[in-house]
Amino acid sequence: MNNEEQEERKPRVKPLIEAADSLSLGISMVVAVLVGVGLGFAFKTLSGIAWTFWIGVVIGILAAILNVYKAYSKQYKAYEELAKEPRYAIKKQMDEDEDDEDYSEKSY
């Protein structure tokens, strides 16, 4: 079996799932708020107290914020891993290049 056949047999589903996860952030925010509104409506109808509706709305908004935070944390970890790769360490390479050059006057 050569390399081309091995490349064809690798699973291609994982990158698609990761891409769908990133795209679904906006949808998950809307769904979290809608579920919170639904919970708030259920609290209101079960208890008969109007302000319990807002408890559900707050729960939905907090869930949406949590979703954004989780997505941010995941992307930040990916960025840190990428920054550790030597081919992307441009700042370090530039610092090393500057040390090699001597701009002082030469005395022969």
C-alpha positions in Angstrom: 0.0 0.0 0.0 1.5 3.3 -1.0 1.1 6.8 0.6 -1.7 7.9 -1.7 -3.9 4.9 -0.7 -3.2 5.6 3.0 -4.2 9.2 2.5 -7.5 8.1 1.0 -8.3 5.8 3.9 -7.8 8.5 6.6 -11.1 9.6 8.2 -12.2 13.0 6.8 -15.1 13.4 9.2 -13.2 15.0 12.2 -12.3 18.3 10.4 -15.9 18.6 9.2 -17.2 18.1 12.8 -14.7 20.7 14.1 -15.8 23.2 11.4 -19.4 22.7 12.1 -18.7 23.2 15.8 -17.1 26.6 15.0 -20.0 27.6 12.7 -22.6 26.6 15.2 -21.6 29.2 17.9 -24.1 31.8 16.7 -26.9 29.2 16.5 -26.0 27.8 20.0 -26.3 31.4 21.4 -29.7 31.9 20.0 -30.9 28.4 21.2 -29.5 29.0 24.7 -31.5 32.3 25.0 -34.6 30.7 23.5 -34.4 27.8 26.0 -33.9 30.3 28.8 -37.0 32.2 27.7 -38.9 28.9 27.6 -37.7 28.1 31.1 -38.7 31.5 32.2 -42.2 31.1 30.7 -42.5 27.7 32.4 -41.4 29.2 35.8 -44.0 32.0 35.3 -46.9 29.6 34.5 -46.0 27.2 37.3 -45.5 29.8 40.0 -47.9 32.5 38.8 -45.2 35.1 39.6 -44.3 37.4 36.7 -40.7 38.1 37.6 -39.7 34.4 37.5 -39.9 34.8 33.7 -36.8 37.0 33.9 -34.9 34.3 35.9 -35.2 32.1 32.8 -34.1 34.9 30.5 -31.0 35.5 32.7 -30.2 31.7 32.7 -30.4 31.7 28.9 -28.2 34.7 28.5 -25.6 33.3 30.9 -25.7 30.0 29.0 -25.0 31.9 25.7 -22.1 33.8 27.4 -20.7 30.4 28.6 -20.9 29.1 25.1 -18.9 32.0 23.8 -16.3 31.6 26.6 -15.9 27.9 25.8 -15.4 28.6 22.1 -12.8 31.4 23.0 -10.9 29.0 25.3 -10.8 26.3 22.6 -9.5 28.7 20.0 -6.9 30.3 22.4 -5.5 26.8 23.1 -5.2 26.1 19.4 -3.5 29.5 19.0 -1.0 28.7 21.7 -0.2 25.3 20.2 0.3 26.9 16.8 2.6 29.6 18.3 4.8 26.8 19.7 5.6 25.5 16.3 9.0 26.6 15.1 7.9 27.7 11.6 5.6 30.3 13.2 8.1 31.6 15.8 8.8 34.7 13.7 9.5 37.0 16.7 12.1 34.6 18.0 13.8 34.4 14.6 13.9 38.1 14.3 15.4 38.5 17.8 18.1 36.0 16.9 18.9 37.8 13.6 19.3 41.1 15.3 21.9 39.7 17.7 24.0 38.5 14.8 24.5 41.9 13.2 27.0 44.3 14.6 26.3 48.0 13.7 29.1 49.5 15.7 32.1 51.2 14.1 34.7 48.8 13.0 38.3 49.4 14.1 40.8 47.6 12.0 
